[in-house]
């Protein structure tokens, strides 16, 4: 039996790692794109971080806003 605190901490850690990797990789792609044509893309500097944070917020809202159904209850109650 694993404590809910441990699973919550693990979930937060996994989310933090995924967010950090996404920000790093998207930032690297954005920096390369900005460096390739600074006159055209220089105004986008820094916005990739905001974009990935907003996307992550939508993902969290979808995960925690979705209803949770116990499979055993669904079978017993014909849900």
Secondary structure, DSSP 8 states (H G I E B T S, - for coil): ---HHHHHHHHHHHHHHHHHHHHHHHHHHHHHHHHH-HHHHGGGTTHHHHHHHHHHHHHHHHHHHS----HHHHHHTT-
